[in-house]
Amino acid sequence: MSYSNGNMVETRELKQKTDWLVPTAVVLGGAGIAAGLYFYMKKPSFSAGDKIYCVFKYKHAGPGGVYRGRVVMGHTVGSPPLGYFDEMDETMQEYDIEVPPSVELKDVKNLVIYEVPKVLNPDKYDLEASLRYSDGKIIERVIANDIIQVK
């Protein structure tokens, strides 16, 4: 206590509270981003005989019918425009895919089950998925690099 002009004035030192909200948010946010990146970058690994569910997504307008879905593993050699996909014939699997008729362009999804071939050595593989006419002509083709890790 201190006195001023004969009057009694009580003074107290104010203790400043620590605001933990910002440091906590920064630490938890950083941990969340790190965990998200870990799971995003981690590729699942498969063994021979495992089943992988592949979803064919494409846009279609026109007559419906039965088309061929094709999934094959391999390695991409080089880069565009000179690069190419070196497919492994023993990994190719084909499926009948029923495409509904549509007057206007709309999204279509078909699910196929791809079984990891037993002939593969442990390695990272690229995957090519394509939708084809019955004569083999490609309608749509997608290549995903380093998508499958075989144990």
LUMNU-495666 format. One record per atom (N, C-alpha, C): y, x, z. Coordinates in Angstrom, 3 decimals, always signed. Layout:
% residues N
((Y X Z)),
...
% end
This chain:
% residues 151
((-1.163 +0.842 +0.000)),
((+0.000 +0.000 +0.000)),
((+1.226 +0.888 +0.000)),
((+2.255 +0.340 -0.572)),
((+3.521 +1.067 -0.541)),
((+4.617 +0.082 -0.187)),
((+5.706 +0.639 +0.309)),
((+6.826 -0.196 +0.759)),
((+8.011 +0.051 -0.131)),
((+8.778 -1.012 -0.375)),
((+9.970 -0.883 -1.188)),
((+11.061 -1.769 -0.586)),
((+12.208 -1.139 -0.239)),
((+13.350 -1.842 +0.360)),
((+12.963 -2.683 +1.568)),
((+12.080 -2.214 +2.321)),
((+11.692 -2.909 +3.523)),
((+10.742 -4.053 +3.288)),
((+10.553 -4.411 +2.078)),
((+9.585 -5.486 +1.789)),
((+8.217 -4.856 +1.547)),
((+7.248 -5.568 +1.918)),
((+5.902 -5.050 +1.735)),
((+5.412 -5.453 +0.336)),
((+5.117 -4.459 -0.478)),
((+4.615 -4.723 -1.824)),
((+3.249 -4.065 -1.921)),
((+2.315 -4.834 -2.315)),
((+0.957 -4.300 -2.434)),
((+0.735 -3.903 -3.893)),
((+0.288 -2.706 -4.079)),
((-0.023 -2.255 -5.436)),
((-1.490 -1.899 -5.504)),
((-2.076 -2.213 -6.612)),
((-3.486 -1.862 -6.843)),
((-3.579 -1.183 -8.194)),
((-4.453 -0.250 -8.248)),
((-4.700 +0.363 -9.548)),
((-5.652 -0.550 -10.315)),
((-5.279 -0.847 -11.559)),
((-6.135 -1.701 -12.371)),
((-7.207 -0.856 -13.030)),
((-8.416 -1.269 -12.839)),
((-9.546 -0.562 -13.441)),
((-9.813 -1.220 -14.795)),
((-9.769 -0.432 -15.863)),
((-9.965 -0.979 -17.199)),
((-11.453 -1.141 -17.468)),
((-11.842 -2.337 -17.930)),
((-13.244 -2.603 -18.246)),
((-13.574 -1.980 -19.596)),
((-14.785 -1.490 -19.707)),
((-15.251 -0.911 -20.966)),
((-15.770 -2.032 -21.862)),
((-15.304 -2.032 -23.100)),
((-15.758 -3.025 -24.066)),
((-16.987 -2.460 -24.783)),
((-18.147 -2.998 -24.484)),
((-19.403 -2.506 -25.050)),
((-19.785 -3.234 -26.333)),
((-19.041 -4.226 -26.732)),
((-19.397 -5.025 -27.894)),
((-19.414 -4.196 -29.187)),
((-18.365 -3.454 -29.444)),
((-18.280 -2.687 -30.692)),
((-19.344 -1.588 -30.759)),
((-19.493 -0.730 -29.704)),
((-20.546 +0.294 -29.802)),
((-21.947 -0.311 -29.929)),
((-22.197 -1.406 -29.237)),
((-23.516 -2.042 -29.317)),
((-23.752 -2.586 -30.727)),
((-22.743 -3.221 -31.298)),
((-22.873 -3.767 -32.647)),
((-23.121 -2.650 -33.666)),
((-22.430 -1.524 -33.507)),
((-22.605 -0.398 -34.433)),
((-24.019 +0.159 -34.340)),
((-24.507 +0.362 -33.115)),
((-25.852 +0.926 -32.928)),
((-26.913 -0.041 -33.447)),
((-26.822 -1.319 -33.085)),
((-27.814 -2.289 -33.541)),
((-27.730 -2.506 -35.049)),
((-26.531 -2.516 -35.596)),
((-26.373 -2.645 -37.050)),
((-26.984 -1.474 -37.789)),
((-26.738 -0.254 -37.289)),
((-27.324 +0.941 -37.904)),
((-28.839 +0.919 -37.827)),
((-29.375 +0.495 -36.681)),
((-30.832 +0.414 -36.526)),
((-31.407 -0.636 -37.473)),
((-30.703 -1.749 -37.633)),
((-31.169 -2.796 -38.541)),
((-31.179 -2.325 -39.987)),
((-30.142 -1.609 -40.386)),
((-30.081 -1.082 -41.755)),
((-31.188 -0.051 -41.972)),
((-31.404 +0.821 -40.993)),
((-32.462 +1.834 -41.113)),
((-33.835 +1.179 -41.226)),
((-34.090 +0.160 -40.415)),
((-35.381 -0.532 -40.472)),
((-35.549 -1.237 -41.818)),
((-34.485 -1.875 -42.305)),
((-34.547 -2.543 -43.600)),
((-34.836 -1.571 -44.732)),
((-34.182 -0.420 -44.738)),
((-34.431 +0.595 -45.761)),
((-35.853 +1.132 -45.683)),
((-36.349 +1.318 -44.471)),
((-37.721 +1.817 -44.302)),
((-38.709 +0.856 -44.964)),
((-38.589 -0.438 -44.651)),
((-39.536 -1.398 -45.194)),
((-39.314 -1.632 -46.685)),
((-38.077 -1.481 -47.152)),
((-37.805 -1.630 -48.576)),
((-38.414 -0.467 -49.364)),
((-38.307 +0.738 -48.837)),
((-38.774 +1.931 -49.541)),
((-40.285 +2.133 -49.421)),
((-40.874 +1.598 -48.381)),
((-42.310 +1.782 -48.147)),
((-43.097 +0.972 -49.171)),
((-43.978 +1.610 -49.874)),
((-44.799 +0.916 -50.850)),
((-46.173 +0.684 -50.225)),
((-46.704 -0.510 -50.388)),
((-48.034 -0.755 -49.836)),
((-49.071 +0.064 -50.591)),
((-50.116 +0.446 -49.907)),
((-51.186 +1.177 -50.582)),
((-52.422 +0.288 -50.642)),
((-53.207 +0.502 -51.694)),
((-54.381 -0.323 -51.947)),
((-55.594 +0.562 -52.124)),
((-56.752 -0.014 -51.917)),
((-58.018 +0.661 -52.163)),
((-58.690 -0.016 -53.347)),
((-59.650 +0.698 -53.944)),
((-60.406 +0.127 -55.054)),
((-61.065 -1.166 -54.594)),
((-60.953 -2.194 -55.422)),
((-61.533 -3.494 -55.100)),
((-60.566 -4.458 -54.427)),
((-59.416 -3.951 -53.922)),
((-58.425 -4.845 -53.313)),
((-57.868 -5.779 -54.386)),
((-57.443 -6.948 -53.947)),
((-56.858 -7.910 -54.869)),
((-55.347 -7.938 -54.689)),
((-54.631 -7.880 -55.808)),
((-53.177 -7.924 -55.813)),
((-52.777 -9.216 -56.511)),
((-51.884 -9.954 -55.894)),
((-51.407 -11.194 -56.492)),
((-50.161 -10.890 -57.325)),
((-50.270 -11.113 -58.627)),
((-49.170 -10.849 -59.548)),
((-48.578 -12.180 -60.005)),
((-47.273 -12.275 -59.975)),
((-46.605 -13.484 -60.432)),
((-45.906 -13.168 -61.749)),
((-46.291 -13.865 -62.807)),
((-45.613 -13.757 -64.086)),
((-44.422 -14.711 -64.039)),
((-43.217 -14.174 -64.211)),
((-42.010 -14.999 -64.265)),
((-41.371 -14.786 -65.634)),
((-41.090 -15.863 -66.307)),
((-40.485 -15.755 -67.624)),
((-39.767 -17.064 -67.944)),
((-38.998 -17.058 -69.008)),
((-38.309 -18.257 -69.476)),
((-39.024 -18.733 -70.731)),
((-39.152 -20.063 -70.858)),
((-39.884 -20.603 -71.999)),
((-39.210 -21.875 -72.506)),
((-39.138 -21.989 -73.819)),
((-38.729 -23.219 -74.492)),
((-39.587 -23.326 -75.731)),
((-40.220 -24.452 -75.912)),
((-41.053 -24.630 -77.093)),
((-42.370 -25.279 -76.731)),
((-43.308 -25.212 -77.680)),
((-44.587 -25.858 -77.430)),
((-45.355 -25.135 -76.324)),
((-46.117 -25.899 -75.611)),
((-46.955 -25.303 -74.569)),
((-48.256 -24.831 -75.178)),
((-49.110 -24.335 -74.339)),
((-50.410 -23.883 -74.815)),
((-50.972 -22.814 -73.904)),
((-52.087 -22.254 -74.328)),
((-52.732 -21.200 -73.556)),
((-52.342 -19.859 -74.169)),
((-51.757 -19.019 -73.350)),
((-51.364 -17.678 -73.766)),
((-52.197 -16.677 -72.975)),
((-52.029 -15.400 -73.262)),
((-52.774 -14.348 -72.560)),
((-51.826 -13.570 -71.662)),
((-52.204 -13.444 -70.392)),
((-51.513 -12.554 -69.477)),
((-52.320 -11.273 -69.416)),
((-51.644 -10.159 -69.430)),
((-52.351 -8.872 -69.410)),
((-51.704 -7.964 -68.387)),
((-52.525 -7.352 -67.516)),
((-52.049 -6.401 -66.519)),
((-52.852 -5.126 -66.706)),
((-52.149 -3.989 -66.785)),
((-52.817 -2.696 -66.960)),
((-52.047 -1.640 -66.174)),
((-52.771 -0.686 -65.601)),
((-52.151 +0.406 -64.852)),
((-52.098 +1.650 -65.730)),
((-51.227 +2.572 -65.358)),
((-51.087 +3.813 -66.101)),
((-49.925 +4.612 -65.561)),
((-49.348 +5.447 -66.419)),
((-48.200 +6.262 -66.032)),
((-47.163 +6.237 -67.146)),
((-45.911 +6.171 -66.760)),
((-44.828 +6.253 -67.730)),
((-44.563 +7.723 -68.011)),
((-44.565 +8.088 -69.281)),
((-44.350 +9.471 -69.696)),
((-42.990 +9.553 -70.366)),
((-42.140 +10.447 -69.874)),
((-40.807 +10.591 -70.458)),
((-39.906 +9.442 -70.057)),
((-38.753 +9.398 -70.705)),
((-37.788 +8.331 -70.419)),
((-37.299 +7.749 -71.742)),
((-36.784 +6.519 -71.701)),
((-36.335 +5.879 -72.942)),
((-35.279 +6.719 -73.643)),
((-35.188 +6.713 -74.924)),
((-35.964 +5.927 -75.867)),
((-37.242 +6.616 -76.325)),
((-37.453 +7.869 -75.911)),
((-38.633 +8.601 -76.379)),
((-39.852 +8.404 -75.470)),
((-39.662 +7.859 -74.288)),
((-40.764 +7.696 -73.353)),
((-41.716 +6.590 -73.780)),
((-42.893 +6.592 -73.158)),
((-43.888 +5.569 -73.467)),
((-44.765 +5.342 -72.237)),
((-45.479 +4.236 -72.252)),
((-46.384 +3.891 -71.169)),
((-47.787 +4.300 -71.578)),
((-48.370 +5.236 -70.828)),
((-49.726 +5.729 -71.093)),
((-50.691 +4.885 -70.267)),
((-51.217 +3.846 -70.894)),
((-52.082 +2.926 -70.158)),
((-53.504 +3.458 -70.034)),
((-54.140 +3.037 -68.964)),
((-55.531 +3.407 -68.704)),
((-56.380 +2.187 -69.075)),
((-57.087 +2.280 -70.215)),
((-57.831 +1.135 -70.749)),
((-58.797 +0.526 -69.736)),
((-59.391 +1.361 -68.897)),
((-60.384 +0.858 -67.936)),
((-59.759 +0.029 -66.816)),
((-58.432 -0.015 -66.755)),
((-57.755 -0.807 -65.713)),
((-57.219 -2.136 -66.251)),
((-57.370 -2.372 -67.562)),
((-56.803 -3.569 -68.172)),
((-57.588 -4.810 -67.764)),
((-56.835 -5.841 -67.376)),
((-57.425 -7.141 -67.075)),
((-56.572 -8.197 -67.755)),
((-57.225 -9.173 -68.388)),
((-56.512 -10.230 -69.095)),
((-56.858 -11.584 -68.481)),
((-55.911 -12.512 -68.625)),
((-56.030 -13.826 -68.017)),
((-55.510 -14.876 -68.988)),
((-56.106 -16.056 -68.957)),
((-55.527 -17.184 -69.684)),
((-54.400 -17.742 -68.834)),
((-53.260 -17.984 -69.474)),
((-52.108 -18.547 -68.773)),
((-51.684 -19.815 -69.500)),
((-51.683 -20.909 -68.778)),
((-51.271 -22.200 -69.331)),
((-49.749 -22.301 -69.252)),
((-49.107 -22.470 -70.402)),
((-47.653 -22.585 -70.462)),
((-47.308 -24.034 -70.814)),
((-46.521 -24.705 -69.967)),
((-46.169 -26.102 -70.250)),
((-45.141 -26.197 -71.371)),
((-45.197 -27.271 -72.161)),
((-44.186 -27.443 -73.213)),
((-42.823 -27.721 -72.582)),
((-41.773 -27.296 -73.256)),
((-40.426 -27.509 -72.744)),
((-39.440 -27.599 -73.902)),
((-38.569 -28.595 -73.846)),
((-37.555 -28.766 -74.873)),
((-36.415 -27.781 -74.660)),
((-36.089 -27.511 -73.394)),
((-35.012 -26.568 -73.089)),
((-35.573 -25.355 -72.347)),
((-34.843 -24.249 -72.424)),
((-35.257 -22.997 -71.791)),
((-35.305 -23.181 -70.279)),
((-36.469 -22.927 -69.682)),
((-36.580 -23.051 -68.232)),
((-37.499 -21.977 -67.682)),
((-37.358 -21.729 -66.384)),
((-38.171 -20.721 -65.703)),
((-39.597 -21.226 -65.528)),
((-40.553 -20.328 -65.742)),
((-41.970 -20.634 -65.558)),
((-42.569 -19.510 -64.714)),
((-43.465 -19.871 -63.806)),
((-44.168 -18.881 -62.994)),
((-45.662 -19.152 -63.072)),
((-46.437 -18.099 -63.251)),
((-47.884 -18.188 -63.219)),
((-48.414 -17.101 -62.297)),
((-49.402 -17.433 -61.509)),
((-50.007 -16.479 -60.575)),
((-51.338 -15.999 -61.137)),
((-51.542 -14.674 -61.122)),
((-52.845 -14.107 -61.485)),
((-53.276 -13.158 -60.378)),
((-54.563 -12.956 -60.268)),
((-55.097 -12.045 -59.256)),
((-55.663 -10.826 -59.976)),
((-55.084 -9.666 -59.684)),
((-55.496 -8.408 -60.296)),
((-56.328 -7.642 -59.279)),
((-57.521 -7.231 -59.669)),
((-58.373 -6.457 -58.767)),
((-58.222 -4.975 -59.088)),
((-57.880 -4.174 -58.064)),
((-57.681 -2.737 -58.263)),
((-59.017 -2.121 -58.697)),
((-59.054 -1.505 -59.894)),
((-60.307 -0.953 -60.415)),
((-60.874 +0.160 -59.529)),
((-62.188 +0.254 -59.530)),
((-62.883 +1.245 -58.701)),
((-62.852 +2.646 -59.321)),
((-62.374 +2.770 -60.558)),
((-62.380 +4.064 -61.249)),
((-61.154 +4.916 -60.932)),
((-60.246 +4.406 -60.117)),
((-58.985 +5.106 -59.894)),
((-59.071 +6.173 -58.812)),
((-58.404 +7.277 -59.057)),
((-58.250 +8.325 -58.054)),
((-57.020 +8.004 -57.203)),
((-56.972 +8.517 -55.964)),
((-55.760 +8.297 -55.158)),
((-54.534 +8.868 -55.878)),
((-53.528 +8.036 -56.061)),
((-52.325 +8.444 -56.783)),
((-51.367 +7.251 -56.800)),
((-50.147 +7.482 -57.292)),
((-49.201 +6.398 -57.547)),
((-49.342 +6.020 -59.008)),
((-49.356 +4.724 -59.265)),
((-49.529 +4.240 -60.628)),
((-48.395 +3.286 -60.999)),
((-48.100 +3.280 -62.302)),
((-47.176 +2.314 -62.855)),
((-48.012 +1.115 -63.305)),
((-47.361 -0.006 -63.452)),
((-48.065 -1.225 -63.840)),
((-47.306 -1.888 -64.983)),
((-48.041 -2.294 -65.995)),
((-47.447 -3.052 -67.092)),
((-48.024 -4.458 -67.050)),
((-47.157 -5.440 -67.061)),
((-47.572 -6.837 -67.143)),
((-46.958 -7.415 -68.405)),
((-47.763 -8.129 -69.175)),
((-47.231 -8.709 -70.405)),
((-47.810 -10.098 -70.637)),
((-47.024 -10.895 -71.316)),
((-47.447 -12.214 -71.761)),
((-47.564 -12.117 -73.274)),
((-48.711 -12.576 -73.816)),
((-48.978 -12.386 -75.242)),
((-49.495 -13.665 -75.883)),
((-49.288 -13.735 -77.209)),
((-49.932 -14.787 -77.981)),
((-51.421 -14.472 -78.055)),
((-52.222 -15.426 -78.507)),
((-53.671 -15.213 -78.587)),
((-54.040 -14.082 -79.548)),
((-53.176 -13.768 -80.532)),
((-53.458 -12.669 -81.459)),
((-53.058 -11.299 -80.900)),
((-52.508 -11.262 -79.679)),
((-52.146 -10.002 -79.041)),
((-50.681 -9.629 -79.136)),
((-49.914 -10.345 -79.974)),
((-48.493 -10.042 -80.128)),
((-47.763 -10.318 -78.812)),
((-46.908 -9.369 -78.405)),
((-46.232 -9.446 -77.109)),
((-45.078 -10.449 -77.155)),
((-45.054 -11.334 -76.158)),
((-43.935 -12.262 -75.978)),
((-42.937 -11.628 -75.019)),
((-43.454 -11.146 -73.901)),
((-42.612 -10.520 -72.895)),
((-43.421 -9.440 -72.189)),
((-42.750 -8.329 -71.863)),
((-43.442 -7.181 -71.266)),
((-42.545 -6.548 -70.211)),
((-43.137 -6.208 -69.057)),
((-42.406 -5.562 -67.974)),
((-43.228 -4.382 -67.476)),
((-42.560 -3.238 -67.268)),
((-43.227 -2.065 -66.683)),
((-42.536 -1.747 -65.368)),
((-43.325 -1.623 -64.314)),
((-42.813 -1.262 -62.996)),
((-43.338 +0.123 -62.652)),
((-42.436 +1.062 -62.363)),
((-42.818 +2.446 -62.080)),
((-43.156 +2.652 -60.617)),
((-44.170 +3.486 -60.361)),
((-44.601 +3.848 -58.998)),
((-44.757 +2.619 -58.109)),
((-45.359 +1.588 -58.631)),
((-45.441 +0.324 -57.913)),
((-46.713 +0.224 -57.060)),
((-47.768 +0.911 -57.439)),
((-49.034 +0.806 -56.707)),
((-49.473 +2.186 -56.235)),
((-49.709 +2.293 -54.950)),
((-50.247 +3.522 -54.340)),
((-51.709 +3.239 -54.029)),
((-52.601 +3.997 -54.659)),
((-54.036 +3.828 -54.404)),
((-54.474 +4.894 -53.417)),
((-55.154 +4.451 -52.347)),
((-55.630 +5.369 -51.303)),
((-56.850 +6.130 -51.758)),
% end
